[in-house]
Amino acid sequence: MYDHNASQLVRAGDLASEPTAMLFPDELTIHTFELFQAETDDCVPVITLSEPYELLGVVRRSDVMDAFITQRHKRRPS
């Protein structure tokens, strides 16, 4: 059954916006942390180092926090 209102639905492309920040795969975690301090977005795309740029994935704010917590626990004396 065809929904005649389907053409009025909001699509992902309608919601998408240009990223204000991007990361490369070799970025240090501290740089990523600093980037999130300046960003309001909860995730930042990770793209290839050279053109044509391709999306490799995203880093979430929670990923960075988890990495710092894990690193801190590893540094604690036993």
VMD Tcl script that draws the C-alpha trace (Angstrom):
set ca {
  {0.00 0.00 0.00}
  {1.42 3.40 -0.98}
  {1.22 6.30 1.47}
  {0.54 9.51 -0.46}
  {1.98 11.52 2.45}
  {5.34 9.73 2.20}
  {6.79 12.54 0.08}
  {6.28 14.88 3.03}
  {8.31 12.77 5.47}
  {11.52 14.16 6.89}
  {14.57 12.30 5.60}
  {18.05 11.94 7.08}
  {19.44 14.35 4.50}
  {17.01 16.98 5.73}
  {18.47 16.69 9.23}
  {22.14 16.40 8.30}
  {24.49 19.33 8.77}
  {28.09 19.97 7.81}
  {30.44 18.91 10.61}
  {32.11 21.78 12.45}
  {35.02 19.55 13.45}
  {36.68 16.46 12.04}
  {39.35 14.07 13.23}
  {41.97 12.05 11.41}
  {42.82 8.48 12.48}
  {46.23 9.47 13.87}
  {44.95 12.23 16.19}
  {46.08 11.96 19.80}
  {43.43 11.42 22.45}
  {44.38 14.67 24.20}
  {43.64 16.61 21.00}
  {40.28 14.89 20.75}
  {39.56 15.77 24.38}
  {40.43 19.42 23.73}
  {38.23 19.40 20.64}
  {35.25 18.18 22.66}
  {35.83 20.93 25.21}
  {35.21 23.44 22.41}
  {32.38 21.51 20.70}
  {28.77 21.08 21.67}
  {28.30 18.03 19.44}
  {28.45 14.64 21.10}
  {30.26 12.95 18.22}
  {32.91 13.95 15.70}
  {33.52 12.21 12.38}
  {36.86 10.48 11.73}
  {37.90 10.81 8.10}
  {40.73 9.53 5.91}
  {43.96 11.53 5.77}
  {43.77 12.37 2.08}
  {41.22 13.28 -0.55}
  {38.78 12.03 -1.47}
  {37.92 12.10 2.22}
  {35.92 9.14 3.41}
  {34.15 8.59 6.67}
  {35.91 5.96 8.77}
  {33.67 6.29 11.80}
  {32.81 8.62 14.64}
  {34.27 9.32 18.06}
  {31.73 9.99 20.77}
  {32.32 12.23 23.75}
  {31.75 9.17 25.96}
  {34.49 7.27 24.05}
  {37.03 9.93 25.01}
  {35.94 9.97 28.63}
  {36.11 6.16 28.81}
  {39.63 6.24 27.35}
  {40.81 8.76 29.96}
  {39.23 6.80 32.81}
  {40.81 3.55 31.58}
  {44.19 5.25 31.20}
  {43.95 6.74 34.67}
  {43.16 3.35 36.22}
  {46.17 1.80 34.48}
  {48.47 4.45 35.98}
  {47.33 3.90 39.57}
  {49.83 2.05 41.71}
  {48.68 -1.40 42.74}
}
mol new
graphics top color blue
foreach p $ca { graphics top sphere $p radius 0.5 }
foreach p [lrange $ca 0 end-1] q [lrange $ca 1 end] { graphics top cylinder $p $q radius 0.2 }
display resetview
